[in-house]
Amino acid sequence: MKSMQGILLINKDKGFTSHDVVALCRKHLGLKKIGHTGTLDPMARGVLPILVGKATKISNYLMGQDKVYEGTMQFGYRTDTLDADGEILEVSPNKIFTEKNLLEAMKLFTGTIDQVPPMYSAIKIKGKKLYEYARQGQEVERKTRQVEIYSFDLLDLSGDQISFRVSCSSGTYIRSLVDDLARELKSLATLVDLNRVQVGNFSLDQCHSISDLKEGKLSAGDLIPMDQGLDLQKIEVQEDYFNALMFGQSVPCSQSLDKEFKVYCKNQFVGIGISPYPGFIRINKCLLEV
């Protein structure tokens, strides 16, 4: 087990925190070097990439990837957490809408939008997480952040509930999106169900269940190679330069280069490279599985 390294895709169940899943992985895989790629709220379920071994070094790259969610929002009330786990703060009698009303409002929240992070979030202000202020009954001023909503589609309309699908950039709060949509319709709403169906190129049908993890059914063969989680340019280096690469030396490269790229040599993934000066590359983050 100590040689295990790669990406384990878990379908997180409701009620588990991302840290809970990491702890379960450490326990049942018998490894300490395990991390996740950004929190998924306890009330949410779906794709949670778990990084094993050296793959923990690519956490920042996966955190920044686009996401796709499917969720359900209920009109008529708003909670302190903006989801079904919170306490009801306000109610609204305006809670039934036509499909036309909804579609028109949803169009306003596509493209680049400004979003205020919810108080119950892990963003730090003055060294303290927002949810820590919230639990003490404090409201803290938050700056708006720009996020990208690639698509916001209506899946179903039933009474005072709608189901939707959102494709968005990293850092988007679906709870806030639901709250903003309701306010645009002069109503209130709460997120009552959320399923993350895709992270980057990883989808729900690739995930393993928490039950399989607990029952010891997962092994090294279930890990996805870490380079598959990196949406970076691919660079092949001649075998003669392998030792130089491994010693951190710069080697010649005639290809046009991005800021960062995946480097392969001797038919294996070596790591993430940079170009220290034109015509040369070196390994900035060695990820070779040895």
Secondary structure, DSSP 4 states (H G I P E B T S, - for coil): -TT--EEEEEEEPTT--HHHHHHHHHHHHT-S-EEESS---TT-EEEEEEEEGGGGGGHHHHHTS-EEEEEEEEETEEESSSBTTS-EEEE-S-----HHHHHHHHHTTSEEEEEPPPSSS--EETTEEHHHHHHTT-------EEEEEEEEEEEEEETTEEEEEEEE-TT--HHHHHHHHHHHTTS-EEEEEEEEEEETTEEGGG-EEHHHHHTT---GGGPBPGGGG---EEEEE-GGGHHHHHTT--EE--S---SSEEEEETTEEEEEEE-SSTTEEEEEEE----
